[in-house]
Amino acid sequence: MNYRSIGLEDRDRVNHAIGGGFPEGSLVLLEGGTGAGKSALASRVVYGLCEEGSRVALASTEGDVGSYLEQMHSLSYDVLDHLLAGRLRYFHVPLERERALVERFLRPGALWDADVVVADGFGALCRNDPAFAAALGTPAADRAMERVVARLDAPLDAGRVVLLTVDPAALSEAALRPLHAAADVYLSLQTDVVGQDVRKKAVVRRFAGMRRPVDDTIGFSVKQGRGLVIESRTIA
């Protein structure tokens, strides 16, 4: 089995914490509420992948390419050279108007001409698609997500890694079930308040095909000018 390293071994312990990389052909789910660190962890993954030579395509509901560059620069994840070299492609997904966002995301095209495809804000993307949103809160929600997951089979079978960030508040439990079942790597991002400190952690719910032992809980913080920092480790 081949793996996609997220690198930066001399800078942080993130790649070590996840066992040395994601298996090719994996569906990776980062799930957590607002402020849990989904986008920060996805940013760290994207930057590390590019540094390791992987071609990455990122679809984000968060902002245009200018704001993305500013955000990455604030974390010392300077991706401008990767964008200019074509190792990273950035696609902004505006949510201001109703469109068939899920179909546009899944449609073969430039987004899928990459080794790794990341959708940051996948839950919001689904919720702002009129056809998908109509199924939320109904018995059809799970079947709607099952159809989305089935569309990912072809790129996964071709060895691509697909990473989705999801805020569970954006979707119903029925819509989340197929994602949970299909994910090869499922990290639940949580926050704990201890005194004046807010501590973030990624609980590893599933990690199929791990290269090396994977931490079962990964404590981390996000620091300006440093990016993602591993705070504690508990080995499974």
Buried (B, 14 or more C-beta within 10 A) or exposed (E): EEBBBBBBEEBBBBBBBBBBBBBBBBBBBBBBEEBBBBBBBBBBBBBBBBBBEBBBBBBBBBEEBEEBBEBBEBBEBEBEEBBEEEBBBBBBBEBEEEBEBBEBBBEEEEBBEBBBBBBBBBBBBBBBBEEBBEBBEEEEBBEBBBBBBEBBEEBBEEEBBBBBBBBBEBBBEBBBBBBBEBBBBBBBBBBEEEEEEEBBBBBBBBBEBBBEEBBBBBBBBBEEEEBBBBEEBEEE
